Amino acid sequence: MQGPPRPRLDPVVGKARKAVGDLLGVATTGRLRQEAQRASSGEARPLILVACSGGPDSLALAAVAAFLGRRGEIRVGAVIVDHQLQPHSRAVAEATAGILRGIGLDPVEISSVTSTQVGTGPEAAARHARYAALDEAAARLNARTVLLGHTLDDQAESVLLGLARGSGTRSLAGIPQRRRIYLRPFLGLRRTETLQICAAEGLQPWHDPTNDDPVFLRSRVRTRVLPYLEDELGPGIAQSLYRSARILAQDADYLDQQAAVEYHRLSEVHGTDSAASREVRISEEDLRALPAALRQRVLALAVVGLGGEQPSFERLLAAEALLARRGSAGPVELAGGVSVYRQPRRASVPQDRSGYGKLVFRRNA
């Protein structure tokens, strides 16, 4: 006699499971040979952490990851970062921890942080504190990966914000799917789909009131700008911005790879291992020969290589102006305490051979 029919899998849940499984490289259906192999060898299953706020996106991600954990190939835990910026935030974190333990995640930790970074806005300071807490937890727990619940809507908002700032290719590529230990498997899912997953799994997510607070720029983009664009230009704006981000990410990856090759080919590093006492020299002639897209990236790599920050487009243009050999030979202040100047030509260099000059990047004392 046959038992009752198995409940039909919600298509969105199946889509989400495949997205997470594909990115992690684990199976979502069928018996796992790896499980039997690990059981016989005593090999520990890798730990995957979910960064979970209790909101729909991260709670849906936790539910999907918990399913994959039950398949036996991975262990799944979670970290809840409490920013302590709202009343009762600890109670929300505790309630979220209870939900996560109830669906099988272990370990589940709450990390309380304060946003103390000086010189940034509240959103950037909170993000810095959040990633510092996640980095610490992952290192301490020896986690292989941390999953983040960003969705297609988050990606569309990031691209739109990049356009508003006049950013370059890398910024317009939006949120990367992979960066270090962080993976974002839901970038192809809509925010409405994460709500659907929570409903299908019988989970009640917490709704962060700051997501609708107009004091935050991203909230205004989410609640005002994107809906306005949908009304005026027609539906599908978020998907179009997401598609643009995927295309630009491929372009940015290629250009960054080519720039790294050129930087290692052209740069001369002088001094000790300490960034404060090193300098980087690059031939002006070689820099002029590069396309602008590569030349500016090579200049930026020299700055970052000395411990500086990614320069703005305007600062890179100022550094490029030194190559024209008109006006000042520098120094040009870049970012993070790094400056660049044009190296004077030695007497032994013929005056008509200006290509022998070099740009010199140096960390300021």
N, C-alpha and C positions, 0 to 999 in steps of 0.2 A: 504493500500500500504506500503510495507516494505521500510525502508530507506536503504542507502548504507551499504554494509557489513563493519563490524568493521575491522580495519587493524589487520593483524596477528601479535601476540606478538613475538618479537624476542626471540628465545629459550635462548640465553645467558642472556637477560634482565630478563626473567622469573626465570632462575636459580639464578641470583643475588638477585632478590626480595625474593625468598624463603630463601636464605642464611641469609639475613638481618632479615627477619620476624621471622625465627626460633630462631635466637640468641636473638632477643629482646622479643620474646614471643608474637608477634602480628600477626593478620591474614593478609594475602596478597590477599585473594579473598573473595567474598561474603559480605553480609551486616553484620556489626559488632554490635552485641548486646550491647557490652560495650559502643558504641557511644550513643545509645539511653538511656542507664542507666546513663551515665555521664551527658547527657543533662538534664535529669529529676532531677538529684540530685544536679546539679550545681558543680560537682566535676571537678577540673582542670585536664586537660590532662598532663601527665608528659612531660618534655622537654628533647629532645634528641639533642645533639650537634654533628655536623660533623666537624672534624678537616680537613680543606680543603686548599690545596696549590694552587689549580687550575690545577694541573697535572691530567693525565688521571685516575689514581687510585682513588684519593679522589673526583674528579668531578663526576665520575661514581657512587661512593658511595653516594654522595649528591643527585644525580638524583633519585636513588633507594629509599633513605630515604624520599625524597620529595613525592614520590608516596605513601609511607606508611603513611606519614603525612596527605595526602589528604583523606585517608581512614577514618580518624577521631579518631583513638585511641591514637595517640601521636602528640605532637608538635615537629617540627624539625627546629633547627637553626644551625648556623655554626660559627666557629672561624677560621680566617685566620691569621696565625702567619707569620709576616714579619721579617725575620732575618736581613734585611738591609745589606746583604753581596754582593749584586749584584747591578749594575746600574739599575735604573728604577724599583727596587723591589716594591716600593710603587704603581707605576702605575699598575704592575701586580696584586697586592693585590686588588686595587680598581676595576680593570676589573673583577676579580674573584668574588668580592662582588656583582657587578652588575648582573652577571650571576646567582648567587645563589638567590638573591632577585627575579630575573625574573622567577625562577622555583618554587617560593613559600616559600623559607626558611625565617624564622623570629624568633628571631633576627639574624642578621648577623653582626659580629664584626671583626675588624682588630686589632690585637695586635702586636705592634712593639717591638722587643726585641734586646738585644745585648748579644753576647756570651762572657761572662767575666770570666767564671770558669777557675781557674788557675790549671795547672798540668795535663791537659787532652788534647787530640788531638782536632782538630777543629770539627770533627763529633760529638764527645762526648759532647763537650761544647755546640754545637748547639742543640743537643737533650735535654740536661739539661734545657736550656733556653726555649725550646719549651714546654716541659711538665710543667714547672713552670707556663707559660702563660696559658696553657690549664687548669691546676688545679685551677688557680685564677678565670678564666672565669666561669668554671663549678660551683664553690662555690658561686660566686656572683650572677649568674643567676639561682641558685638552679636547675641545670641540673641533671637528674638522671644518664645519661650515655653520654660518649663521644665515637663516632665511629671513628676508624682509618682505613685507606685504604690499609694496607699492604696486599700483594698478595702471592700466592704460590711461585712466583719467589723471593720475599723478604725473604721468609722462607728458600728456598734452599740456597740463599746467606748466610744467618745467620748460617746455619748448616755447610756450607763449611768453613766459617771463624772460627767457633768453632773448627772444625777439625784441621785447620792450627795452632790454638793456643794451641792445646793439652788440650782442655777443658773437663770437666766432663759431666755427664748425663744431668744436668739441663741446661747447656749451649747448648749442642747438641740437646736438645728438642726445641731449637729455640725460636721464638716469641710466647708468650702465646696468646691464643684466648681471654682469660679473665684475666684482672689484675685490681683490684680495680674497678674504674668506667669505665675503658677502654675496649672496645670490638673491635675485628677485624673480621668482618664477611666475608671478602674476602680472607681469607687464603687458601681457596680451589679453587680460581679462578686464571687463568693465567693473566699476564700483558696484553697480546694481547686481552683477553676478556674484559678488562676494556676499551680498545680503541674501541672495537666493541659496547659496551654499549653507549659510548659517541656519536658514529656515529649514532646509532639507536635513540638516544634522541635529535639529532641535536645540540650537544654541541661541541665547539671547545676548547680542553684543551690546557694549556700552557705546554711546554716541558722545564724542568729545565736543563740548559746546564751542571750543575755540575754532573748530572747523568752519563755523558759520559766523565768526566774529569779524566784522569788517575792519577792525584795527590791524589785522594781519593782511599783508599784501596777497599771499597765496589764497587766503579765504575770499578776498574780493574777486580774484580771478575765477575761483571755483563757483561762487554763488552769483556773480554779476556778469563778468566779462564773457566767459564761455557760453552761458545761456543766451546772452545778447547776440553773440556771433552765430549761434545756432538759429536764432530767430531771424536774423538779417541775411545770413548766407545759406541757410538750409541745414538740414541734419547731416551728421557725419564729420563735423569739424574735429572732434576729439580723435576720431580714427585717422583723419588726414594728418593731423599733427603727429600722432604716433608713427604713422608710416614715414613721414619726413624724418623723424628722429632715427628710425632704423636705417634709412638710406645714408643719412649724414654720419651715423656712427661708423658705418663701413668706410666711408671716405676719410673720416678722422683717424680711424685705426691705421689705414694705409699710409696716410701722410705722416702720422707720428712714427710709424716704423721706419719710413724712408728718412725722416729727419734724424732719428737715432743713429742710423747707419752713417749719414753724412757728418753728424757731430763727432762720432768716434773716429771717423776718417780725418777730419780737419782740425780737431782741437788739440792744442798742446797744453798740458797741465804742468805747471811749475810750482814748486814749494813742497811743503810737508803734507802729511795725511790730514792735518787739521784744515777745515774749510776756511778758518779765519786767516791762515797764513798761505793759502793757495791762490794762484791766479790762473786764468784760462786765456790763452791767446789763440786767435783764429785769423788766418790770412784774409785780408780785405779782398784780394783778387778772387780767392775761392768763394767767399761769401757773395760777391757780385755775380758770380757765375750761376748761383742757385736761383731757381724760381722763387718768387716772393713767398709763396706758401711754405716752402721748405726753409728759406733763409730766416724768416721770423721764428719758426719753430726751433731752429738751431740756436739762435740768439737766446731764446727762452730757456733752452736746455743748459746753456752756459750759466745762466743766472741760478737756476734750480740746482745745478751741480755744485755751486758754491754755498748752498744752504739758503738761498734767497727764495722768494715767492714768485709765482707765475706773473710776469709783467702784464700790464694792460696793453691794449693795442696801441694806444697813444705813446706809451713809453718805448715800445718796440720800434715805432716809426721814428722816434727821436734817436734811438740807437742806430737805426738804418741810415739816418741822415749823415752820420759820421763818414759813411762810405763815399759820399759825394765829394768829400775833401773840399768843402766850401765852408767858411766860417770856423767856428770853434772846433778844437780837437777833443773837447770834452773836459772833464768827465760828465757823463749823463747818468743821473741817478735813476736806477731801475726799481726793483722791489725787494724788500727784505734786507736792506742794507748792502746791496751790491751795486757797484757803479761800473761804467765802461768808458774807456777813452781810446783815442787813436794813438798808437805807438809811433813816436817820431822816427823818421828814417835816419839811418846811420849815414855818415859821410861816405862810406864805401858803396852805398847804393846809388846808382845813377838817378838823377832827378826826374828823368822821364819814365822811370820804372816804379810808379806809385803802387803797383800791385804788391811790392815787397813789404808794404806796411802791414801792420796787424792791429786788430781790435783787442784790447786787453780788458778782461773782466776781473774785478778784484772786490773782495769783501771789505767793506769799510771797517775801520778800527772802532 
